[in-house]
Amino acid sequence: YSGSRTVNLTTATPGALIRYTLDGTEPATGVGGSGSAVTITNSRALRARAFKAGMIPSKVTTGTYLMNESTARQSLPALCL
């Protein structure tokens, strides 16, 4: 992408808090930013996870954003675990 990109974070669970990180670490209770949108300005990995009292946290979702790169890059196929 060129410029910046705003990524909207949503969950199907009413009242859940979405936490995210931009440094590759795993979001946890009290770790990372929180909210429903984050603006990406530099190449980085965005990781997000939903939390709600009395429930098990969601799986971590990761998106990699390449911002203002001078050449196109290909990504490897996803791994199946």
Summary of the structure (lengths in Angstrom):
residues: 81
radius of gyration: 14.0
end to end distance: 28.8
largest distance: 46.2
contacts: 176
relative contact order: 0.29
helix: 0%
strand: 37%
